[in-house]
Amino acid sequence: MLRTDNALEYVKKDVSIFCSKNEIIHQIFCSHTSQQKGDAERKHRQILDVARTIMIHMSVPKYLWSDVVLSACHLINRIPSSVLNKKSPFSCLFSNKTPFSMTFCVFGCIYFVQDLSLGLDKLSPRFIKCAFFGVL
């Protein structure tokens, strides 16, 4: 099964011919509707959020975005997840090896509030930097 949006690269007849020859079901979603894509779209958004945060915090120029995305994926795969019972994806894939230990500080830590302004491009800052002073 091949799921795509209505982007021009998938609308061409070549893709539909290829899918029909190889008995692949081609499902088309509406553009800009992340609700229809589910898990993949949420993971993509997480990767871009982490990459954007690294670029803004470290003042990385936009032409290095591909290296920043690779670094973001590397970090995400080593951060413990509540879905995986506080194990990292790395440790689940490689026989429970711990990639490195991390301690999280809550009081006084920096966090980001999402900026929902219109007209932001893919690599524009989408969060406002804040500091957390309180107890969870």
C-alpha positions, -999 to +999 in steps of 0.1 A: +000+000+000+013+035-010-001+065+009+006+099-006-009+134-006-020+152-037+015+164-044+024+167-081+052+141-080+026+114-072-002+124-094+016+116-126+005+086-146+038+068-141+031+062-104-004+049-110+009+026-138+037+013-115+012+007-087-012-012-109+015-034-124+029-043-090-005-048-074+001-019-050-029+000-036-024+038-040-043+059-014-044+096-019-049+120+010-058+157+010-028+180+012-020+197+045-041+173+066-017+157+090-046+140+108-049+116+079-013+105+081-011+098+118+021+084+133+044+092+104+033+129+104+037+132+142+072+117+140+081+140+111+069+170+132+089+159+162+121+156+141+115+191+126+108+205+160+140+192+175+160+202+144+145+237+145+153+240+182+189+230+176+193+255+148+178+284+167+196+276+200+230+271+185+226+298+157+232+272+130+229+286+094+200+273+073+222+257+047+233+231+073+197+220+079+203+184+066+231+178+092+209+192+119+180+169+110+204+139+111+216+150+146+180+154+157+172+119+146+203+107+165+192+124+197+156+113+194+167+076+191+187+079+223+161+097+245+140+074+267+103+072+257+073+065+279+058+044+251+088+020+254+086+018+292+113+045+296+137+028+273+153+045+243+146+032+208+184+026+205+184+003+236+154-016+223+170-023+190+205-031+203+198-056+231+191-032+259+224-013+257+222+021+274+234+048+249+242+073+278+225+083+310+205+115+311+191+134+341+164+160+335+162+192+355+127+207+358+131+238+380+145+267+360+149+248+328+143+264+294+111+254+276+094+266+244+058+278+239+045+270+204+040+300+181+009+295+159+014+326+137+006+322+100+032+326+073+061+307+089+083+287+065+095+252+073+127+263+091+114+294+109+112+296+147+079+283+158+084+285+196+089+313+221+118+307+245+107+307+282+120+295+316+100+272+339+100+281+376+077+258+395+071+222+407+053+195+387 
